[in-house]
Amino acid sequence: MKRIRYLTALVVMSMLIGSKQGYAQSGDKELQRFREIYKELVETNTTLSAGDCTLAAKRMAVRLKTVGYPDADLRVFIPDGHPKEGGLLAVLHGSDPKAKAVLLLGHLDVVEAKREDWTRDPFTMIEENGYFYGRGTIDMKAHVAVWIDNLIRFRKEGFKPKRSIKLALTCGEEANGALNGAGWLATHEREAIDAEFALNEGGGAYWIRKAAESGLEFWLRKKYHRTLCSR
């Protein structure tokens, strides 16, 4: 039980807070890169009514391709009949082909946001008094930005994990009646997302327990400090 609690705390702290030492080592340049990814995601409208998840996916694919991810390891998928509800698949190959992958799962879409309901433009990310304002600043574009920034950092540093790291960014989590991107992948692209376990914004303790029981320990290497609010 103590091991499970330790692993849970490690994941949360590494993703959301980080260590002061790690933050200092990363420097302003890496922090700026993360902020640019975060800002681009927030300022890409991905609501069902007027947004475009496919555009967000393409923009993240460009960032990964720029640092050396080959086309064979990147794919923007667009389900038939849903041109703006696409997503992104990517993989950083591990050193052990027999070890099942880790899946980083996130959704690109956000809840509807009418301009008249907001003090600020919901699709312009604003930092004010230590807070970030904008639709999706928490749920869950901060999370997606962490995934993308880590994959960029791993590639730039030549990091090769034992397990392959797969990324799946989908649409359709926030709106009733939308195509469920994660469900679509499970039906049509199961091999692309097949993994030993997944990291997502929720999901409970089952996979954390499974990871602890198998002796798995891992570090998410992005180090940054932030305070967020959704509006």
N, C-alpha and C positions, 0 to 999 in steps of 0.2 A: 504493500500500500504506500509506504514512504517513497519507493522508487517511482510509482505512478504519479504521485503528487509532485515529485521533483521534476519528472519529465514534462508534466503539464505546465508547471511554472516556467521551465526553461523555454518551452515553445512560445508561450505568451510574452515573456520578457524579451526574448530575442526578436520577435516580430514587431512588437509595439513600442518597446522602450529602448532596449539595448544597453550596453555598458558604456560608461564614460570613456574608458580606455579605447573601446572600439570606435566610438564616435570621434574621438580625437584623431585616431589613425586614419579614418576614412577621409577626413578633410572636407573643405568647402566644396571642392569640385564634384565629389561623389554625392554630397548632399544636394547640390544644385541639380545634378542629373536626375536624382529621385524626384525632386520638386517639379522638374519639367515634365516628367512622365505623369506624375500625379495631376498636374495642372491640365495637361493635354486630355487626359481621361475625363476629368470633371467637366471640361469645357466642350467635350464632344457629347451632344445631346443624344441620349440613348433611351428616351422614353418610347413607349409603343406607338403613341399617337403621331409624334413628329420627329422622332429620333432615328438613329441608324447604328445599330450594333456592328454591322458589317464594316462600316467606316472605322469605328473604334478598333476593331480587330485588325484591319489593314494597317492602321497607324502603329499598333504595337508590333506587328510583323516587321514593319520597316525598321523599327528600333532594334529588333533582334538580328535582322539580316545585316544591318550596318556594322555590328560587332563580330560578324563572321558565321552566324548560323546559316548553313546551306539550305537551298530550296527544298532539298529532300527531307529536312528536319523541321520545316515550317509549312503550315497549310491553313489558309483561310477557307473554312467550309461554309457553304451557303445552301441550306435545305431548299429543295424545289418549292417554288411558290412563295418563298419568304425572303425576298432579296435583301431586306434590311435587318434580318434577324439571324445573321451569320455569326460565326465565332472563329476562334483561333486554336490550332493544335500545334504544339512545338515539343521538341525533346532534346535534352542534353544527355548524350549517351554515357553510360557508366562503364566501368572497367570489367565487371563480371556479368557476362551474358546470361548466366544462370540465375542471377538474383532478380527477382521481380521489382518492378519500378515503384517509385513514389509518384503519386499524382497530385499536382497542384491544381485545384479546381476553383474557379471563380466565375461570377456572372458580371456581365458588362452592362446590363440594362438597369434602369433606375425607375423609381416611382414617378408618376406624372408630377409636373411642377408648373403651375400657372404663374406667369410673371406678376399678375395682380395680387397674388397671395403672398408674395415675398417682398421684404424690404429691399433686397438687393436682387440683381439678376441671378437666377438660380444656376445659370450656365456660364457664369464668370466666377472663377475661384478668387476669393478675396481673403487675405490674411489681416486680421484686425485684433489687436490686444491679446495676441497669443492664441487666437482661434482661426480656423479655416471655415469659410462659409461657401456653400454651394451644394447643389443636389448631388448626392453620391459621395460626399467627402468622407462619410463613414461607410455606408452600405452601397456598394462595397469597393469603391474605386481606390481607396487607400490600400486595401488588401491586395487588389489586382496590381497596383503600382509596386508593392513589395515583391510580388512574384516576378514581374518583369525586370525590376531592377536587380534582383538576385541573379536571375538567369544571365543578365548582361554582365554582372560582376564576375560570376563563375567563368564565363567565356573569356573575358579579358584577362583573368588571372590564370587561365589554363587549368582550372580546377576540374578534376575528373573523379566523380563520386563512384563508389562501388556499385550502387544501384543507379539505373537511368532515372532521370528526373523528367517526368512528363508534365506538360501544361495544357489545360483545357479551359478556355474562356468561352462562355456561352451567353445566350440571350434567353429571355422568357421566364425569369425567376420571379419578377415583381408584378406581372400583370395577368389577371385572369383572362383566359381566352387566347393568350399568346402561345406560340410554339414553345414547348419545353425543350430548350437546347440540350440540356444534360440528358434528358430522356431520349432525345433524337440520337445522340451519340451512343448511348447504351444499346440502341436498336440497330443503328446503321454503321457505327464505327467502333465496335466494342474493343477490337484489338488496340486501337489508338489510345484508349483510356484504361486498358487493363493494367492493374497495379496491385501490389501487396497491400497498400493502404493509401488513403487520400487525406490531404490537408485542405480544409475548407473553412468557411466562416462559422459553421456550426457542426452538428453531428454527434454530440455527446462524447462519452468516454470510452466507447467500445474499442475504437482503433488505438487510442492511447494505451489502453490496457494491453491490447494485442502487441503493440510495439514494445512495451515494457517487458512483457513475458518472453519475447523473442530476443531480448538483450539489445534491442536497437537503441542507440543514442545518436542524436543528430543535432547539428547546430544550424540555425538559419542565420546567415551571416550579415544581413543588413543591419546596420547600427544607426539609429537616428532617434531623436527626441521630437515628439509632436503632441499637441493637444488638439483635439478635433471636436467639432460639433456639426450637426447636419444642417442647421439653418442659422 
